[in-house]
């Protein structure tokens, strides 16, 4: 098995890039069965600046709901921190514009990664971006 951070990051990106709930479920089952990775994805859209806190919250809530993380302060903080890091990478392209896409969260052993894939738009002039954050948890 490769380094844990790379495994978790790859899984989070796969979840964020999934195109449907059916594909999400299939990827999640494969990751769990083949590698012991817990993962979840959640859709999001809205105006970027006013949505940052809501995006972080959705990542944490989805990760807790699906058992990717435990209901503990360190685990919640790890997902929140990784989500904020991913958003910071997208921010230069997204400031003042609408975003829509998917947040993927994955955990492999003590590695947690959050990948955010967004279409960033103004009228029909769309851009795409992906941000990735990682944290280690006990």
Secondary structure as UniProt FT lines:
FT   HELIX           4..17
FT   HELIX           21..35
FT   STRAND          38..47
FT   HELIX           48..65
FT   TURN            66..67
FT   HELIX           73..94
FT   TURN            95..96
FT   STRAND          98..108
FT   TURN            109..110
FT   STRAND          111..122
FT   TURN            123..124
FT   STRAND          125..136
//
